[in-house]
Amino acid sequence: MDFNVKKLASDAGVFFTRAVQFTEEKLGQAEKTELDAHLENLLARADCTKNWTEKIFRQTEVLLQPNPSARIEEFFYEKLDKKLPCRTTNGELLGQHMLDAARDFGPGTPYGSTLVTVGEYQKRLGGAEREFLQTSAVNFLTPLRNFLEGDWRTISKERRLLENRRLDLDICKARLKKAKQAEAKAAAAPDFQETRPRNYVLSASASALNNGWESWDFSDTAVSEERKLWSEEVDKAEQELRVAQTEFDRQAEVTRLLLEGISSTHVNHLRCLHEFVEAQATFYAQCHQAMQELQTELRSANGDTFPNAFSANPSSCPSPVTPELRAPTPGALQEEQRPATGARKARVLYDYDGHDAYELSLLADELITVYTVPGMDPDWLMGERGNQKGKVPVTYLELLS
C-alpha cells in the first residue's frame, strides 16, 4: 500500500485549520463569508425536497408492505443485488386456504361450493394486489429511491466541497488580515537612530570597533528585514486568497447548477405520482368489480340453498348471526308459509323505516300480524300487512293477546 506520510500530514493540517475556523465562526470569533441569497434559497429548497421525499418514500413502503420483516428482507436482497423470490399475497393465501377447506368439506355442499367461489375471487384479488405492488414499486418507489441514493448524494458531496472551499476562503482572509496588521505594526516601528540619543550611538559605535563587529546590534537591519518579511507574507496571503476565491466561485457555480436541477426532479416526481394514483385507481376498480361479481354470484347461488340450509339444521351453526343473514330473501318471504300457531296481532308504537328490502316499514298505531320464523334473531319478528311481508323489530311493537 502506498502510504504517503507528507500527504497525510498535509491533509491533517488542513482538516485541523478548517475545524478551528469553523469553531471560531460558531463562537462568533471569526468572520464568515455568506452565500448569495439565490444560492441560499436553492439550498433550502433542496433540503425541503430531500426531507419530504424521504418521508413519502418511507411511508409508501409501509403502505405497500406493512410487514417490517418483509421490508427488511427486501432491503437485504436489494443490497446483495439478488432477485427477490416471488411472495404470495395475503389475498392469494386466503383464497388457497378456502379452496383447500372446500375439498375437505366437500365441494358439493352449500358451504363447500361457497368456499370455492369466494376462494377463487380472493385469489383474483390477491393477483390484482401483487400487480399493483409491482407497478407502484417500479413507477413510484424506484424514482424516489434513485433521487435519494443518486442525485441527492451528488448534491451533498458538492455541498460539502463548497463548505470546505468557503472555510479555506475565510482562512485566507483571516491570514491576510493578520499579515497586514503585522506589516502595519512593523512599518510603524521607529528606526534605531530615532530612538537612541546621538552620544549613545557614537559610544556604541566605538565599543563595536573595540570589541569586533560581531557584537554590534544591527537594529536598523533587523527592522528592515522584519518589514520585508511581512511584506512578502502579505503578498503570499493575497495570492492564496485569489486562488481560494477562484476555487470557491467555481464550486459555488457547480453547486448552483446541481441545485437548480431540483425543479426537474419535481417534474419527474409529479409524473411518478400520477402513475402511482393511476395504479391505485386501477387496483381499487378491479377490487370493486370483483366484489360486485362475487356478491351477484353468491346471491344467485344461495337464493334457494341459504335459507333451506339453516331451516334444515339450525343447530349446525350455533354462533350468533346478524339479522340480515338470518332473514330469508325477498323471494323466500313470499314463499314462507305462516306457522299454524304463534301468529298474533301487534300494535306499532313508533314509525319505522325499513333499511332494506327484507324489512317492513311501519306507521305508528297501525295493527299488523306478526309471527316467528325458525332461526330468526329473537329481537325480530316477521310482520304481515296485507300482501306485504318483512322483518320488524320487537321493540317497536306492542303485542296483543
Secondary structure as GFF3:
##gff-version 3
##sequence-region A 1 401
A	DSSP	alpha_helix	5	26	.	.	.	ID=ss1
A	DSSP	alpha_helix	37	64	.	.	.	ID=ss2
A	DSSP	alpha_helix	68	79	.	.	.	ID=ss3
A	DSSP	alpha_helix	90	105	.	.	.	ID=ss4
A	DSSP	alpha_helix	110	136	.	.	.	ID=ss5
A	DSSP	pi_helix	137	141	.	.	.	ID=ss6
A	DSSP	alpha_helix	142	146	.	.	.	ID=ss7
A	DSSP	pi_helix	147	151	.	.	.	ID=ss8
A	DSSP	alpha_helix	152	188	.	.	.	ID=ss9
A	DSSP	alpha_helix	192	195	.	.	.	ID=ss10
A	DSSP	alpha_helix	198	211	.	.	.	ID=ss11
A	DSSP	three_ten_helix	213	215	.	.	.	ID=ss12
A	DSSP	alpha_helix	219	260	.	.	.	ID=ss13
A	DSSP	alpha_helix	262	312	.	.	.	ID=ss14
A	DSSP	three_ten_helix	314	316	.	.	.	ID=ss15
A	DSSP	alpha_helix	323	326	.	.	.	ID=ss16
A	DSSP	alpha_helix	330	335	.	.	.	ID=ss17
A	DSSP	beta_strand	344	348	.	.	.	ID=ss18
A	DSSP	beta_strand	367	371	.	.	.	ID=ss19
A	DSSP	beta_strand	380	385	.	.	.	ID=ss20
A	DSSP	beta_strand	388	393	.	.	.	ID=ss21
A	DSSP	three_ten_helix	394	396	.	.	.	ID=ss22
A	DSSP	beta_strand	397	399	.	.	.	ID=ss23
###
